[in-house]
Amino acid sequence: MTVIHATTDTTGAVSRWTAVCRLDDLAPERGAAALLERADGSTVQVAVFRLLDDSVRAVQQLDPYSGAYVMSRGIVGSRGAEPTVASPIFKQVFALATGRCLEAGGKTPKPGLGAHLEPFDVEVRGGVVHLDVAGPA
């Protein structure tokens, strides 16, 4: 995993978007992990998923139910038209667009962790995947 740093523009302002990889580097319906540095200097591990329609979704890598950084190894699927990922540990199902836990499987999150995944905004420009390092608004 490589640390991808937030960049600054010519005015010294932190750029909201960070290039992560080429779209072609991501296998459809498989996850990849990236370590991003936020504007405040903190880091966050992100799980990035390319779907069959070539859209890309990203959520936090930390599984709140097991406490392990494993979401990029999750099982990609769907609930109706909603793309999902199931944790590879306890199989909780999360919506990839929102990070919302759709099925907790009778488990509760680890103490101090919320039930849902943090989603990240994604843009694909010129075949390059960009993530919003600021996180959701």
N, C-alpha and C positions, 0 to 999 in steps of 0.2 A: 504494500500500500504506500502510495506516494502522498506527501503533504502538498496540497494545492493551495497556494497563498492567494488571499485577496489582492487585487491589483489597484493601483492608484492612477488617476488620469493626470493630465498636465496641470490641473489646479491643485493637486494633492488630495482630492476627494477620493474616497474608497469606491471602487467600482462595485456595483451591485451584483454583477454576473462574473462567473469564473468558468473558463473552458476546462472541461474535465477529460474528455476523450473524443475520438471520432465515433460517429454513429456505427460505422462498420466494425469498430472494436468490440461492440456489444453483441453477444449472441441473442437471437430472439428467444423470449421466455426464460432467460437466465439472468441472474443478478451479477453485479460487479460492485466491489467496495471502493470507496474513495475517502480519503481523509482531507477535509477542508478546513482552512483557517478562516474564521469569521473576521469581520472588520475590527472587533474588539480584541483580537488576538487569541481568543479561545478556539479550540478545535472541535470538530464534530465528525464522526464517522457516518457516511451516507451510503445507503444501498441504492444502486441505480439499475433500473430494469428497462429493457427494450421489449416492447410488445410486438405481436405479430403484424400489426398495422404500421410498424416503425415509429409509433409514438413512444415517448420515454417518460417514465415516472421515477421519482426518487423520494425515499423516506429515510428516517434515521436507521442506522445499522443495529442499534441496541434494541434487543427484544425485551420489552418491559416485564414479561412474565417469567423469563428465565434469568435475566440479568446478563446474558451473553451477547456479544457483538456478532450476530449470525444471520440477520435478515436477508442479506444478499444470497444466502444459500437456501432461502425459502422456496416454496412451491408456488409458481405463478398459476393463477386460474382466473375464474370470474364467478360472480353472483349475478345472474342475468347479464346485463351489458356492462356491469361494473368490474373493471380489472381488480384482482386481489392478489395478495401474497399470504401464504400460510407459513407460520414460523416452523422451522425445521425441528424445534425442540418439543414444544407442547401442542403444536398445530393450531394456535389461535389464528383466526383469519382477519386480515386487515384490508381495507379499501386502499388501493394504491394512490388514488387521486387525493384523498383527504387524510389518510392515516388512521381513520376511525376503525376501532375494533368492532368487527361484525359478529364475531363468535369467540367468546372467551373460553369455551370448553370447560366450564366449572372451575377455572383457576382464577386467582387474583394476582395483580401485578406485585412485583417485589416492593418492599417498603421504600417509599421515596420516589417511586416511578409511577407515572400516570398510565392509564389503560390504553392510550392511543399512541400511535407513532407520529413524530413530527414530519409533516410533508415538506418538500422543497419544490419551489417553482423550477421548471425545466424549459429551456428553449433549445431547439436544434437549428443552427444557422450555418449554412454552407457545409452541411455534413458534420458539424462539430457540436457536441452536446455541451451546453452551458447550464450551470446551476446558480441559483440565487443564494449567495453566501450569507445574506442577511436573514434567511429563513422566512417563514410566512409573516405577513403583516398582522 
